[in-house]
Amino acid sequence: MLGSKMSKKVVTCLMLCFSLLLTGCAQTTDQQNNVQQENAQQKNAEQQNKVQLDDNAWVSLPQPADLGYTLTASQLLSVSYQDQAHQQQSQQLPIQLQVSQDKVVLAGFSSWGTRLLSLSYHDQQFDTYVMTGLSDQLPKPEQVLFNMMITLWPIEVWQTRLAPLGWQLTETQTSTGKTRVLLNSDQKTVAEIHYANIEPLKGDITFINHVLNFTIVIKTLQYQAALLDHHS
């Protein structure tokens, strides 16, 4: 009888220890999952206003107010590129661009007026839309926004964001216009931006991407701009 009672106590203790062990493991797993979720959320938050430059580099976009003025513009993007068969292709995309103190709204339309893509950039977050079935045929809206912002936003704003990555954006002026050159961390030219006029919105802008092998000509059809009041 004594041996039977001892055996029952031993079994009870083992079951209790096993239960505690399982509880501890479950708590540890829950804690690990929580940490992983928090890390994923933090990483996602950090990437929310970033655009990929290459396989290893992401750059945070400037704030809307960094442009220095509000802007409403109608533009025509003419894109030339080589397809997979190495045939030269070209497309046109009418664009509507609006920039306020805290928001950028960009929309691209078909020639018959249907919205093909759009993007809203506000509070360091993107809200994007691409027409169903066209995601493989159209550029990502945030990439269109990046091209637009690196073309129009002041060079000083970009230099502070690119420098930590080892990238550079240079600018030289000519008698009639200016040129910007985007260099990667190996000092290789990624893109060139040629302005027909010192004031970007008053002349054609030619954006040449040497890595992805495409050229965009941006023609501003009409625009309205007003300087921001930084004291408001």
N, C-alpha and C positions, 0 to 999 in steps of 0.2 A: 504493500500500500504506500509506504514511504517513497519507494522508487517511482511509483506511478504518479504521486503528487509532484515529486521533483521533476519528472519528465514533462508534466503539464505546465509547470512554472517555466521550464526552459523553453518549451514551445511558445508559450505566451510572450516571453521576453524576446525571443527571436522574431515573432510576428510584429511586436511593437517596434523593435529596431528596424525591421524591414520597412514598416510603414513610415517611420521617421525618415529613413533613407530615401524612400520614394518621394516623400514630401519635399525633402531638401533638394533632390534632383530636379523636381518639378519647378521649385522656386528658382533654382539656378538657371534652368532653361528659360523660364519666364523672364528673368532678369537679363539674360543674354539676348533674348528676342527683343525686349524693350530697348536695350542699348543699340541693337542693330537697326531697329525702326527709327530711333532718334538720329542715328548717324545717317541713315538714308534720307530722312526728312531734312536734316541739316545740309546734306550734299545737294539735295534737290533745290532747297532754298538758295544755296550759293550759285546754282546753275541757272536760276530762273531768268536773269537778265543777261545771260552770257551767250555768245555765238562762237561756234567752233571755227578756228582759223586753219588748223590742220589736225593731224591725228593726235598731237600731244598738247595743243594750245587752245585755250578758251579765253576770250576777252569779254570783260563786262562792258556793256554799252553805256555811253554817256546818258545823263539825264536829259529829258526834253528841254528843260530851261537852259541847259548848257549851250544851246544854239544861239541864245542871246536875243531872239526875237520870235514873235508868233508868226505863223506862216500858214497860208492856204494856197495850194498850187495844183494846177492841172499839168501833167507831164506825159510825154510819150516816150516809152522805152523801146528802142529798137535793138534786138539781141541777135548777134551773129555767132554761130558755133559750128563745130563739126560733130556729126552724129557718129554712131558706132561703126558705120560703113565708111567713115572719113569723107562723107559728103557735106558740103557747106550748106548750112540751113540758116534761116532767118525768121524771126517772129517779132511782132509788135505788141506791146501791152500798154494801153492807156492807164495812167495812174492818177489817183487823187490822193494828195498828201495834206494832212492837217497837223500842225504842231502848236500846242498851247504851253502854258507854263509847266504843266505836270503830266501832259499826255501827248502821245504821237499816235495818229490813226492813219493807216495806209491801206488803200484798196486798189486792186487791179481788175480791169474789166475787159470783156471781149469787145470786138469791133461793133457788135450789135447791142452793147450795153449791159450784158449779163455779168454779175460779179463772179470772178473766177477765184480770187483769193483776197484775204484781208487780214489785217493785224492791228491790234490795239496794244500799245506799250504804256503801262501806267503802274506806278508803285513798284517798279522793278520787276514787273511780271508781264508775260506775253499772253494774249488771247488771240489765237489764230484760227483761220478758216481757209480751207481749200475745197473747191467744188468736187463733189463725189466723182471718182473716176479719173481725176486729173492730177492726183498727187505725184504720179511718176513722170508727168509731162511738164509740170510747172516747178519753178524753184521754190524752196521753202520760204514762206513769208518773212521769217526772221532774217533770212539771208538777203532778201530784197531790202529789208530795213537796214541791215548792216551796210550794204553797198550805198544806200542813200545817205546814211549818217556819216560814213567815213568820207563821203563826197562833200557834204554841206556843213557839218559841224566843225568848229574851229580846230586847227591842227594841235593847239596846246592841250585841248581836252583829250585828244587821242594819244598824244605822246605820254601822258602820265599813266594811261592804261596799258599801253603797249610796252613801255620800258621794263616793267617787272618780268615780262615774258622774253625779253631780249629782242623784241621786234621794234621796228622804227617806222615812222612816217615822216618823210621829208617834203619840203615844199620850196620850189623856186619860181620866181616871177619872170615873165618875159615882157616885151613892150606892149603886148596886147592881152595876154592872159597869164596863166600859170600852170604848173605841173606838180602833182603829188606822186610820190613813189613809196609803196609799201614794201618793206624789207623784212624777211623772216630772221630767226635767230642765227642763221648761217650767213646772213647778209646777202641773200639771194633775192632778186626782185620777184615779188609775188604779183603785184599789180601796179599799173600806172594809171593816173587820172589826169587827163588833159582838158583844160578849161579854155574855151575860145574867148572868154571875157574875164577880167579880174573879178567882177561880181558874178558869181556862179549862175545865178538865176537869169542873167541877161544874155547868156550865150549857151551854145551846145556844150555838153560835157561828155567826153569819151572815156569810158572805163574799160581798161584792158586787163584781163586776168590771164597771166602767163602760165599759171599752174593748171587751171581748169580749161584753158584755151577757149575763152569766149570774150566777146567785145560787146559792151552796152553803150549805146549813144542815148543820152538823156536830153530831150528837148523840152524846155519849159514853155508851155503854150500861154499860160497866164498865171499871175500870182498876186497875192496881197500880203504885205509884211508890215509888222509894227514892232518897234523896240520894246523889250520887256522893261517894266519898272521894278528894279531890284529892291526898291525901298518900300514896296507895297506889301 
